């Protein structure tokens, strides 16, 4: 079990380093089918491991100036409100139904990310998307690239934040696959800055989701979690180096294909057993 926990943790960390999200969407299937943990226990391990790994990634990118703390905190506070809701819903569902719903969510996310990758707005010289682009964004930026936080902008970001928190509590995911596209298309943020901000939000929302799991009496296998975190941090550092070599649209397409493959496996496994 030890080598597998390290390897699977590295896969999750690599995804987080490359895309700023999606690590947890691989974590639950790997823990359930690769290591043999029950789905709800895997959810708890996923939250702990992804939260700790994301914290390391966030600190690294914060030092590089690739994080917008104000926008991230707005997401995170809303996410902490949504996490207990998701945990409560998960307690009402069977393990098989929970995994099938999880796979369905993966397919929806993969489809949206693939389509969005082909329609990324033009990036300005400041590294953010052009504030004058007619992309339907809820938020705009001033000439210095700073977010203009209007009432409409704040409402949209808070709504997505609550949804992210609910997903964290329900499926054990940090929600980065929701946060990164939302930051790009609602707040006109560049993908590399969105990745850094997403890691900050994932760390905070995962902590809230983990607290919700503990409140319901769910335990945590510390040995597996520790190995998963160790592998995750190593994979994260590698992923962040590789991310510098890939364009934003290619990152999203690679991520989308990987999600579809894992979702297909989860669906077939649950429908044929």
N, C-alpha and C positions, 0 to 999 in steps of 0.2 A: 504493500500500500504506500510506503514512503516514497519510492521513486515516482509512482503515478501521481501522488499529491503534488510533488514538486513540478513535474512536467505539465500537469493540467493547470497548476497555478501560473506557470510561465506562459501558457497559451492565453490565459485570461489577461495577464499583465501586458503581454505583447499587443493585444487588441486595445487595451486602455491607452498604451503609449502611442499607438498609431492613430487612433481615432478619437480619443477622449471619452469613449463610451463603448458599450457593447461587450465589455469584458464579462459582465455578470450574465449576459444573455447566453454566453457559452458556459458559464460556471455551473449553473444548475444541471443541465444535461450531463456534463462531465462528472459531476459529483454523484449523480443518480445512477448513470449507466456505466461509468468508468470505475467508480470506487464502491458503489453499492449502497450509498446512503439513502434513507427515506427522503421523499421529496421535501417535506416540511423541515427536516433537519438540514437538508442541502440548502434550503432557502436561508437559514440562519448562518451557516458557514459562508455562503456567498456574500451576504451583507457584511460580515466581519472582514473577510478577505478583500473584497472589492473596496470597502471603505478605507482600510489601512493602506492598500496599494495606491488608491487615488490620492490619499493625503500626501504620500511621498512624491507622486507626480505633480501635484498642485504646487508644493513647495519649490520644486525644481523649476517649473515654468514661471512661478511668481518672481523668482530671482531674475529671470530673463525678461520680465516685463510683458509676459504673454497672458495676463489675467486681468479681468475687469472686476474687482472686488464688489463694487456697488451693485452691478447687474447680477453677479453670482449670489450675493446675500439675499436679494429680492427673490430669486428662484428658490434658494435653500429654505428660507423662512416659510414660504408657501408649501414646499415639499414636506417639511416637518409636520405641517398640519394634515397633509394627505396620508402620511405613512400609517398612522393608527387605523385609518379607514380601510386601507388595503389589507392590513393584518387581520382585521375583524372579518372581512369578506372571505379571506383565505381559510379561516377556521371553519367556515360553513361548507366548504367544498371537499369532494373526495380527491385523493391523490391523482387518479387517472384524469379526472376532469380538469384539475389544476394544470397538469402537464399539457393536455390538449389545448387549453386556452392559451397557455404560454407559447406553444408552437404557432398558434394562429396569430398571436401578437407579433411573433418574429417575422412571419411572412408579410404582414402589413407593413412593418417597419422597413423590411428589405425592399419592397416595391417602391415605397416613397423615397427611400434614399437613392435608389437607382435612377428614378425619374428626376429627382432634384439635382443629381450630379451632372446631368446634361443641360441644366438650366440655371447654373450659378451666375448671378449678376456680375457685372464688371467690377474689378477691384480698383480702388483709387490709389494714389501714390502714398497714402498714409497707411496702407495695409487693410483698410476697411472697405466695405462695399460703397459704391457711389451713392451718396445721400439723395441725389436727384434721380436715381434710376426708378423707373415705373415698375417695381416688382411687387407692389401690394404690401410692403412691409408695414407693420403696425408702428414701428419706431423709426426715427430718423436720427442723424448725427450732425453736429455742427462742423464747420470747416476744419476744426482741429481733430476731428474724429471722435469726439466725446458724445455719449448717448444723450439725446434730448428726452427726458423722462416726462412725457405728457400723461394725462389721465388714461387715455386709450392704450398707450404703450404699457403703462404699469399694470393695467387690468389684464392685458393679454399675457404678459410675463407671469403674473401671479396665477392665472388660470392654468397655464402650462406647468407651473411649479407644483400646484396641488395635484395635477394628474401624475406628474413624475413621482411625487411622494406616495401616492396610492399604488403605483406600479411597484415601488420599492417594497412596500409592505405586503403586497399580494404575491409577487413573484420572486422577491429577493434580488431585484435588479436595481442598480444605482440610477438608471434612467438616462444614462449618457446618450443612448441612441435616440432619445427624444430631445434632450437638452441641446445637443450640438446642432441638429437641423433647426431647432426653434431659435437659437441664438443667431444663426446665419440668416434665416429668412424672415424673422420678426424684428431683429434688432440691428440688421445690417452689419454684423460682425464678421471679420475674416475667419476662415476655418481654423487656422492655427491659434488665434486668440480664443476662439470658441472652445477648442480642445482644452486649453489651460483653465478657462473659467468653468467648463463642465466638470473637470476633475475636482475643483473646489466644491461645487454643488454636490457631486456624488459622495464625497467624503462626509459632508454634513448630513445629507439625507439618509445615507446608509447608517450613520450613527443613530438617527431617529428611528429608522426601521428596525435596527437591532434592539433598541430599547423596547420597542413595541413587542418584538418576539419574546424577549425575556419576561415582559409583563404578563404574557399569556402562558408562561411556564415552560417555554421551549428551551431545551438545553443546548450546549455548544461543545462538540468534541474538540478539545483544545489541541491535541496532537495533529489531527488532520488540518485544522485551521492554521496552526503555526507553519506547517510545511507548505500549505497552499499560499500563505502570505509570502513566505520566503521565495518561492518560485515566481510569484506574481511580481515582486519588486524587481527581480532579475529580468523578467520579461518586459516589464515596464521601461526600464532603462534602455534596453535594446530597441524597443518600439519607438521611443522618443528620438533615438538616433536615426532610425530608418525613416521616420516621418519627414525628416528634413529633405530627403531625397525624392519624395513623391509629391505630386500636385494634389490639391484638395479634391478634385473630381475623381481622380484615380483611387484615392483613399476610400471614398464613399462607395465606389463600385466594387472594389475588392471586399469591403466589409459586407455589402449587400449579398454578394455571392456566397460568402461564408455563412451568413445567417440562414439563407435558404437551405443550404446543405444540412445544417444542424436541425432546422425545423422539420425538414422532410424525414430525417432519422427518428426524431421524437414522435412524429405522427404515426409512422409505420410501426414503430415499436409498441405503441399503445393500442393500435387498432388490430394488431396481429397476435396479441397476447391476452 
